Amino acid sequence: MELRLGRAPLAITMRTPGQDRELAAGFLFTERIIQRADDIAEITGPDRSLPNVISAKLRRGLKFDRNRLNRYFHATSSCGLCGKTTLDAIAISVPPIRSDLRIPLSLLYSLPEKLRGTQQAFEETGALHAAALFSARGTIQWAREDVGRHNAVDKVVGAALLAGSLPLEDRILMVSGRASFEIMQKALVARIPIVAAVSGPSSLAVVLARKFKMTLVGFLRGERCNIYAGAERIGP
């Protein structure tokens, strides 16, 4: 899919069709091009003439660094530093997360099965990732699938954004696969305090989680997990 700002190309990503407007909104937000839902004046597409193009128009007067467009145009959905063309580009100017959210281990252990229960496309193909946002009581509020786990995260964040539910300081993000740096960065921008993954995290993901006071859980399978950062948010 090609995401445009007006007529200007912004990013190209491999994605699973569906929830394309949520994907676009989530990408714009987690990459800090917008700060709230009403920064988007309109999202159009895809349509029959351009089935893989979606265009976003920002509200009049919104300013951002247009030089950043060159970075985003190289985005993909696979690696942990997607679209970051220089090390400086991954610097984040947001404060650490301060959240009173605490959850018991029993709730944490229940998340993978709940996430798997939403993965209809995975059941048919065995080839898609998923991400879900849970409430503090372990209720799924948004769940999305995509060939790229980063896209799945953008889709759930975009859904929450368009529903007027950001910031997400009392939510838990669960992802299939590993927790990459970019997933942690997206969660940080959305102010999600707890991120859990079925597989392990990258070392950069752990560094980011510790620096910004996030809780990072990996290898969450059955009643076992590793807590790499923010263990104080996980109870007995």
C-alpha positions as CSV (number, residue, x, y, z in Angstrom):
1,M,0.0,0.0,0.0
2,E,1.2,3.5,-0.8
3,L,0.3,6.2,1.8
4,R,0.1,9.7,0.5
5,L,-0.2,13.1,2.1
6,G,-2.4,14.8,-0.4
7,R,-0.6,13.9,-3.6
8,A,2.9,13.5,-2.1
9,P,4.0,9.9,-1.4
10,L,4.8,9.3,2.2
11,A,5.4,5.6,2.7
12,I,5.1,2.2,1.0
13,T,4.4,-0.9,3.0
14,M,3.5,-4.5,2.4
15,R,0.2,-5.0,4.2
16,T,-2.8,-7.3,4.4
17,P,-5.8,-5.4,2.9
18,G,-8.4,-4.3,5.4
19,Q,-8.6,-1.5,7.9
20,D,-6.5,0.6,5.6
21,R,-7.7,3.8,7.0
22,E,-6.9,2.7,10.6
23,L,-3.4,1.7,9.3
24,A,-2.9,5.1,7.8
25,A,-4.2,7.0,10.9
26,G,-2.1,4.8,13.2
27,F,1.1,5.3,11.1
28,L,0.6,9.0,11.0
29,F,0.2,9.1,14.8
30,T,2.9,6.6,15.8
31,E,5.4,8.3,13.5
32,R,4.5,11.7,15.1
33,I,3.3,13.4,12.0
34,I,0.0,14.1,13.8
35,Q,-0.8,14.3,17.5
36,R,-4.6,13.8,17.6
37,A,-7.4,12.5,15.5
38,D,-8.6,15.9,14.4
39,D,-5.2,16.6,12.8
40,I,-6.6,14.5,10.0
41,A,-9.0,16.4,7.8
42,E,-9.8,13.5,5.5
43,I,-8.6,10.0,4.6
44,T,-9.7,8.7,1.2
45,G,-9.1,5.4,-0.7
46,P,-8.4,2.8,-1.6
47,D,-10.8,2.6,-4.6
48,R,-11.1,0.6,-7.8
49,S,-8.9,2.9,-9.8
50,L,-6.1,3.0,-7.1
51,P,-6.7,-0.2,-5.0
52,N,-3.4,0.1,-3.1
53,V,-3.3,3.8,-2.5
54,I,-4.7,5.7,0.4
55,S,-4.4,9.5,0.8
56,A,-4.6,11.6,4.0
57,K,-5.2,15.3,4.1
58,L,-4.1,17.1,7.2
59,R,-6.0,19.9,8.9
60,R,-5.2,23.4,7.5
61,G,-2.4,25.1,9.4
62,L,-0.8,21.9,10.7
63,K,3.0,22.1,10.5
64,F,5.5,19.3,10.3
65,D,9.0,18.8,8.9
66,R,8.4,17.9,5.3
67,N,12.0,16.7,5.0
68,R,10.9,13.7,7.0
69,L,9.0,12.5,3.9
70,N,12.2,11.2,2.4
71,R,12.7,8.9,5.4
72,Y,9.2,7.5,5.4
73,F,9.0,6.7,1.7
74,H,11.4,3.7,2.4
75,A,9.2,2.1,5.0
76,T,8.6,-1.7,5.0
77,S,6.8,-4.0,7.3
78,S,9.6,-6.4,8.2
79,C,12.6,-5.1,10.1
80,G,12.9,-3.4,13.5
81,L,14.1,-0.1,12.2
82,C,11.7,0.3,9.3
83,G,12.3,3.5,7.3
84,K,14.9,4.8,9.7
85,T,17.6,5.9,7.2
86,T,20.0,7.3,9.9
87,L,20.5,6.6,13.6
88,D,19.5,10.2,14.4
89,A,16.1,9.4,12.9
90,I,15.2,7.0,15.7
91,A,15.7,9.6,18.5
92,I,12.5,10.1,20.4
93,S,11.6,13.4,22.1
94,V,8.8,12.2,24.3
95,P,8.8,11.8,28.1
96,P,8.9,8.4,30.0
97,I,5.6,6.8,30.6
98,R,4.0,7.4,34.0
99,S,1.1,5.0,34.6
100,D,-0.4,3.5,37.7
101,L,-1.5,0.4,35.7
102,R,-0.8,-2.9,37.6
103,I,-1.9,-6.3,36.5
104,P,-1.7,-9.8,38.1
105,L,0.3,-12.6,36.5
106,S,-2.9,-14.5,36.0
107,L,-4.3,-11.8,33.7
108,L,-1.0,-11.6,31.8
109,Y,-1.0,-15.4,31.2
110,S,-4.6,-15.2,29.8
111,L,-3.6,-12.8,27.0
112,P,-2.1,-15.1,24.4
113,E,-5.1,-17.4,24.2
114,K,-7.4,-14.4,23.9
115,L,-5.3,-12.9,21.1
116,R,-5.2,-16.2,19.3
117,G,-9.0,-16.4,19.4
118,T,-9.1,-13.2,17.3
119,Q,-6.8,-14.6,14.6
120,Q,-9.2,-15.9,12.0
121,A,-6.9,-15.2,9.0
122,F,-4.0,-16.9,10.8
123,E,-6.2,-20.0,11.3
124,E,-6.8,-20.1,7.6
125,T,-3.2,-19.2,6.4
126,G,-0.8,-19.7,9.3
127,A,1.0,-16.6,8.0
128,L,-0.3,-13.4,9.6
129,H,0.7,-11.5,12.7
130,A,-1.7,-10.0,15.2
131,A,-1.8,-7.2,17.7
132,A,-4.5,-6.4,20.3
133,L,-5.2,-3.7,22.9
134,F,-6.5,-5.0,26.2
135,S,-8.2,-3.1,29.1
136,A,-6.7,-3.3,32.6
137,R,-9.2,-6.2,33.2
138,G,-7.9,-8.2,30.2
139,T,-10.8,-7.4,27.9
140,I,-9.9,-7.1,24.2
141,Q,-10.9,-3.7,22.9
142,W,-9.2,-3.8,19.4
143,A,-7.5,-6.6,17.6
144,R,-6.1,-6.6,14.1
145,E,-4.2,-8.9,11.8
146,D,-1.6,-8.1,9.2
147,V,1.3,-9.7,7.3
148,G,3.5,-7.1,9.2
149,R,3.4,-7.0,13.0
150,H,4.2,-3.3,12.9
151,N,1.2,-2.7,10.6
152,A,-1.0,-4.7,13.0
153,V,0.1,-2.3,15.8
154,D,-0.6,0.7,13.7
155,K,-4.0,-0.7,12.9
156,V,-5.0,-1.1,16.6
157,V,-3.5,2.3,17.5
158,G,-5.3,3.9,14.5
159,A,-8.6,2.3,15.6
160,A,-8.2,3.7,19.1
161,L,-7.2,7.1,17.7
162,L,-10.2,7.3,15.4
163,A,-12.5,6.2,18.3
164,G,-11.1,9.0,20.5
165,S,-9.6,6.7,23.0
166,L,-6.0,8.0,23.1
167,P,-3.8,8.2,25.1
168,L,-3.6,4.5,26.1
169,E,-2.0,4.8,29.6
170,D,-4.3,2.1,31.0
171,R,-4.0,-0.4,28.2
172,I,-1.9,-3.5,27.4
173,L,-0.5,-4.2,24.0
174,M,-0.1,-7.9,23.0
175,V,1.7,-8.9,19.8
176,S,2.3,-12.2,18.1
177,G,6.0,-12.7,17.1
178,R,8.8,-10.7,18.7
179,A,8.8,-7.2,20.2
180,S,11.0,-5.0,18.0
181,F,12.4,-1.6,18.7
182,E,9.8,-0.1,16.3
183,I,6.9,-1.7,18.0
184,M,8.1,-0.4,21.4
185,Q,8.5,3.1,19.8
186,K,5.0,3.0,18.5
187,A,3.7,1.9,21.9
188,L,5.6,4.7,23.6
189,V,4.1,7.4,21.3
190,A,0.7,6.0,22.1
191,R,1.6,5.9,25.8
192,I,1.0,2.2,26.3
193,P,2.7,1.2,29.5
194,I,2.8,-2.6,29.1
195,V,3.8,-4.5,25.9
196,A,3.7,-8.3,25.8
197,A,4.9,-10.6,23.0
198,V,4.8,-14.3,22.2
199,S,8.5,-14.3,21.2
200,G,11.5,-12.5,22.5
201,P,12.4,-8.8,22.2
202,S,15.4,-7.3,20.4
203,S,18.1,-5.7,22.6
204,L,17.2,-2.2,21.3
205,A,13.6,-2.9,22.4
206,V,14.8,-3.7,25.9
207,V,16.9,-0.5,26.0
208,L,14.0,1.6,24.9
209,A,11.6,0.0,27.4
210,R,14.0,0.6,30.3
211,K,14.8,4.1,29.3
212,F,11.2,5.2,29.0
213,K,9.8,3.3,32.0
214,M,7.8,0.8,30.0
215,T,7.0,-2.8,31.0
216,L,8.2,-5.3,28.4
217,V,7.2,-9.0,28.6
218,G,8.6,-11.6,26.2
219,F,8.1,-15.4,25.6
220,L,4.6,-15.1,27.0
221,R,3.4,-18.7,26.5
222,G,1.2,-20.7,28.8
223,E,2.1,-19.7,32.4
224,R,5.6,-18.7,31.6
225,C,7.2,-15.4,30.6
226,N,10.3,-13.3,30.8
227,I,10.0,-9.7,32.1
228,Y,12.7,-7.5,30.6
229,A,11.7,-4.1,32.0
230,G,9.1,-2.6,34.3
231,A,8.5,-5.7,36.5
232,E,6.9,-3.5,39.1
233,R,3.7,-3.4,37.0
234,I,3.3,-7.1,37.1
235,G,1.8,-8.6,40.3
236,P,1.7,-12.1,41.8
